[in-house]
C-alpha cells in the first residue's frame, strides 16, 4: 500500500509539479525495489521481526500506484 502511494505521488510530482523532486523519488523507489529483488530482503525491515518480507508485493504495489496515477494525469491533460 505504501509503495503504491509513494509511486503514484512521485509520478504526479514528476509530471505536474517539481520534475527534479519527482524524478528523484522515482529513482530512489526503483533502486529500493531493485535492491530488494536482488537480495530478497527489505532495507528497513530486514531482521526486525524474523519474518521474510514479500518483496513481490512491494513491486506490485508500486506498479499499482503508477497505474492508479495514470488516469489522474490523463484527465488533467484533457482539460
TIRO-2110 file (N, C-alpha, C; in Angstrom, 1 decimal):
// TIRO-2110
0.8, -1.2, 0.0, N, 1, A
0.0, 0.0, 0.0, CA, 1, A
0.9, 1.3, 0.0, C, 1, A
1.9, 1.3, 0.9, N, 2, A
2.7, 2.5, 1.0, CA, 2, A
3.6, 2.7, -0.3, C, 2, A
4.0, 1.5, -0.9, N, 3, A
4.8, 1.7, -2.1, CA, 3, A
4.0, 2.2, -3.2, C, 3, A
2.7, 1.8, -3.3, N, 4, A
1.8, 2.3, -4.3, CA, 4, A
1.5, 3.8, -4.1, C, 4, A
1.3, 4.2, -2.9, N, 5, A
1.0, 5.6, -2.7, CA, 5, A
2.3, 6.5, -3.0, C, 5, A
3.4, 6.0, -2.6, N, 6, A
4.7, 6.7, -2.9, CA, 6, A
4.9, 6.8, -4.4, C, 6, A
4.7, 5.7, -5.1, N, 7, A
5.0, 5.7, -6.6, CA, 7, A
4.0, 6.6, -7.3, C, 7, A
2.7, 6.5, -6.9, N, 8, A
1.8, 7.4, -7.5, CA, 8, A
2.0, 8.9, -7.3, C, 8, A
2.4, 9.2, -6.0, N, 9, A
2.7, 10.6, -5.7, CA, 9, A
4.0, 11.0, -6.4, C, 9, A
5.0, 10.2, -6.5, N, 10, A
6.2, 10.5, -7.2, CA, 10, A
5.9, 10.8, -8.7, C, 10, A
5.1, 10.0, -9.3, N, 11, A
4.8, 10.2, -10.7, CA, 11, A
4.0, 11.5, -10.9, C, 11, A
3.1, 11.8, -10.1, N, 12, A
2.3, 13.0, -10.2, CA, 12, A
3.2, 14.2, -9.9, C, 12, A
4.1, 14.1, -9.0, N, 13, A
5.0, 15.2, -8.7, CA, 13, A
6.0, 15.4, -9.9, C, 13, A
6.4, 14.3, -10.5, N, 14, A
7.4, 14.5, -11.6, CA, 14, A
6.7, 15.1, -12.8, C, 14, A
5.4, 14.8, -13.0, N, 15, A
4.7, 15.3, -14.2, CA, 15, A
4.1, 16.7, -14.0, C, 15, A
3.4, 16.8, -12.8, N, 16, A
2.7, 18.1, -12.6, CA, 16, A
3.4, 19.1, -11.8, C, 16, A
4.3, 18.7, -11.0, N, 17, A
4.9, 19.7, -10.1, CA, 17, A
6.4, 19.8, -10.3, C, 17, A
7.2, 19.5, -9.3, N, 18, A
8.6, 19.6, -9.3, CA, 18, A
9.2, 18.4, -10.0, C, 18, A
9.7, 18.6, -11.2, N, 19, A
10.2, 17.4, -12.0, CA, 19, A
11.4, 16.8, -11.4, C, 19, A
12.3, 17.6, -10.8, N, 20, A
13.5, 17.1, -10.2, CA, 20, A
13.2, 16.2, -9.0, C, 20, A
12.4, 16.8, -8.1, N, 21, A
12.0, 16.0, -6.9, CA, 21, A
11.2, 14.8, -7.3, C, 21, A
10.3, 14.8, -8.2, N, 22, A
9.5, 13.6, -8.6, CA, 22, A
10.4, 12.6, -9.2, C, 22, A
11.4, 13.0, -10.0, N, 23, A
12.3, 12.1, -10.7, CA, 23, A
13.2, 11.4, -9.6, C, 23, A
13.7, 12.2, -8.7, N, 24, A
14.5, 11.6, -7.6, CA, 24, A
13.7, 10.6, -6.8, C, 24, A
12.4, 10.9, -6.5, N, 25, A
11.6, 10.0, -5.8, CA, 25, A
11.4, 8.7, -6.5, C, 25, A
11.2, 8.8, -7.9, N, 26, A
11.0, 7.6, -8.7, CA, 26, A
12.3, 6.8, -8.7, C, 26, A
13.5, 7.4, -8.9, N, 27, A
14.8, 6.7, -8.9, CA, 27, A
15.1, 6.0, -7.6, C, 27, A
14.8, 6.7, -6.5, N, 28, A
15.0, 6.1, -5.2, CA, 28, A
14.1, 4.9, -5.0, C, 28, A
12.9, 5.0, -5.4, N, 29, A
12.0, 3.8, -5.3, CA, 29, A
12.4, 2.7, -6.2, C, 29, A
12.8, 3.0, -7.4, N, 30, A
13.3, 1.9, -8.3, CA, 30, A
14.5, 1.3, -7.8, C, 30, A
15.4, 2.1, -7.2, N, 31, A
16.7, 1.5, -6.6, CA, 31, A
16.3, 0.6, -5.4, C, 31, A
15.4, 1.0, -4.6, N, 32, A
15.0, 0.2, -3.4, CA, 32, A
14.3, -1.1, -3.9, C, 32, A
13.5, -1.1, -4.9, N, 33, A
12.8, -2.3, -5.4, CA, 33, A
13.9, -3.2, -6.1, C, 33, A
14.8, -2.6, -6.8, N, 34, A
15.9, -3.4, -7.4, CA, 34, A
16.7, -4.1, -6.4, C, 34, A
17.1, -3.4, -5.3, N, 35, A
17.9, -4.0, -4.2, CA, 35, A
17.1, -5.1, -3.6, C, 35, A
15.8, -4.9, -3.3, N, 36, A
15.0, -6.0, -2.7, CA, 36, A
14.9, -7.2, -3.6, C, 36, A
14.8, -7.0, -4.9, N, 37, A
14.7, -8.1, -5.9, CA, 37, A
16.0, -8.8, -5.9, C, 37, A
17.1, -8.1, -5.9, N, 38, A
18.4, -8.8, -6.0, CA, 38, A
18.8, -9.5, -4.7, C, 38, A
18.4, -9.0, -3.6, N, 39, A
18.8, -9.6, -2.3, CA, 39, A
17.7, -10.4, -1.6, C, 39, A
16.5, -10.1, -2.0, N, 40, A
15.4, -10.8, -1.4, CA, 40, A
15.0, -10.3, 0.0, C, 40, A
15.4, -9.1, 0.3, N, 41, A
15.1, -8.5, 1.6, CA, 41, A
14.7, -7.1, 1.5, C, 41, A
14.2, -6.6, 2.6, N, 42, A
13.8, -5.2, 2.7, CA, 42, A
14.9, -4.4, 3.4, C, 42, A
15.2, -3.2, 2.9, N, 43, A
16.2, -2.4, 3.5, CA, 43, A
15.9, -2.0, 5.0, C, 43, A
14.6, -1.8, 5.2, N, 44, A
14.2, -1.3, 6.5, CA, 44, A
13.8, -2.4, 7.5, C, 44, A
13.1, -3.4, 7.0, N, 45, A
12.5, -4.4, 7.9, CA, 45, A
13.4, -5.7, 8.1, C, 45, A
14.5, -5.8, 7.4, N, 46, A
15.3, -7.0, 7.4, CA, 46, A
15.7, -7.3, 8.9, C, 46, A
15.3, -8.4, 9.3, N, 47, A
15.7, -8.9, 10.6, CA, 47, A
15.0, -8.3, 11.8, C, 47, A
14.1, -7.4, 11.7, N, 48, A
13.4, -6.8, 12.8, CA, 48, A
12.5, -7.8, 13.6, C, 48, A
11.7, -8.5, 12.8, N, 49, A
10.7, -9.4, 13.5, CA, 49, A
11.0, -10.9, 13.1, C, 49, A
12.0, -11.1, 12.3, N, 50, A
12.3, -12.5, 12.0, CA, 50, A
11.4, -13.1, 10.8, C, 50, A
10.6, -12.2, 10.2, N, 51, A
9.8, -12.7, 9.1, CA, 51, A
10.4, -12.3, 7.8, C, 51, A
10.1, -13.1, 6.7, N, 52, A
10.6, -12.7, 5.4, CA, 52, A
9.6, -11.7, 4.8, C, 52, A
10.2, -10.6, 4.2, N, 53, A
9.4, -9.6, 3.6, CA, 53, A
9.1, -10.1, 2.2, C, 53, A
7.8, -10.0, 1.8, N, 54, A
7.4, -10.4, 0.5, CA, 54, A
7.7, -9.3, -0.5, C, 54, A
8.9, -9.3, -1.1, N, 55, A
9.3, -8.2, -1.9, CA, 55, A
8.4, -8.0, -3.2, C, 55, A
7.8, -9.1, -3.6, N, 56, A
7.0, -9.0, -4.8, CA, 56, A
5.8, -8.1, -4.6, C, 56, A
5.3, -8.1, -3.3, N, 57, A
4.2, -7.2, -3.0, CA, 57, A
4.6, -5.8, -3.1, C, 57, A
5.8, -5.5, -2.8, N, 58, A
6.3, -4.1, -2.9, CA, 58, A
6.3, -3.7, -4.4, C, 58, A
6.8, -4.6, -5.2, N, 59, A
6.8, -4.3, -6.6, CA, 59, A
5.4, -4.1, -7.2, C, 59, A
4.5, -5.0, -6.9, N, 60, A
3.2, -4.9, -7.4, CA, 60, A
2.5, -3.7, -6.8, C, 60, A
2.7, -3.4, -5.6, N, 61, A
2.1, -2.2, -5.0, CA, 61, A
2.6, -0.9, -5.8, C, 61, A
3.9, -0.8, -6.1, N, 62, A
4.4, 0.3, -6.8, CA, 62, A
3.8, 0.4, -8.2, C, 62, A
3.7, -0.7, -8.9, N, 63, A
3.1, -0.7, -10.2, CA, 63, A
1.7, -0.3, -10.2, C, 63, A
1.0, -0.8, -9.1, N, 64, A
-0.4, -0.4, -9.0, CA, 64, A
-0.6, 1.1, -8.7, C, 64, A
0.3, 1.7, -7.9, N, 65, A
0.3, 3.1, -7.7, CA, 65, A
0.6, 3.9, -9.0, C, 65, A
1.5, 3.4, -9.8, N, 66, A
1.8, 4.1, -11.1, CA, 66, A
0.5, 4.0, -12.0, C, 66, A
-0.1, 2.8, -12.0, N, 67, A
-1.3, 2.6, -12.8, CA, 67, A
-2.4, 3.5, -12.3, C, 67, A
-2.5, 3.6, -11.0, N, 68, A
-3.6, 4.5, -10.5, CA, 68, A
-3.4, 6.0, -10.7, C, 68, A
-2.2, 6.4, -10.9, N, 69, A
-1.9, 7.8, -11.2, CA, 69, A
-2.1, 8.2, -12.6, C, 69, A
-2.1, 7.2, -13.5, N, 70, A
-2.2, 7.5, -14.9, CA, 70, A
-3.6, 8.1, -15.3, C, 70, A
-4.7, 7.6, -14.8, N, 71, A
-6.0, 8.3, -15.1, CA, 71, A
-6.0, 9.7, -14.6, C, 71, A
-5.4, 10.0, -13.5, N, 72, A
-5.3, 11.4, -13.0, CA, 72, A
-4.6, 12.3, -13.9, C, 72, A
-3.5, 11.7, -14.5, N, 73, A
-2.6, 12.5, -15.4, CA, 73, A
-3.4, 12.7, -16.7, C, 73, A
-4.1, 11.6, -17.2, N, 74, A
-4.8, 11.7, -18.4, CA, 74, A
-6.0, 12.7, -18.3, C, 74, A
-6.7, 12.7, -17.2, N, 75, A
-7.8, 13.6, -17.0, CA, 75, A
-7.3, 15.0, -17.0, C, 75, A
-6.2, 15.3, -16.3, N, 76, A
-5.7, 16.7, -16.2, CA, 76, A
-5.2, 17.1, -17.6, C, 76, A
-4.6, 16.2, -18.4, N, 77, A
-4.1, 16.6, -19.7, CA, 77, A
-5.2, 16.9, -20.7, C, 77, A
-6.4, 16.4, -20.4, N, 78, A
-7.6, 16.6, -21.3, CA, 78, A
-8.2, 18.0, -21.1, C, 78, A
-8.0, 18.5, -19.9, N, 79, A
-8.6, 19.8, -19.7, CA, 79, A
-8.7, 20.3, -18.4, C, 79, A
END
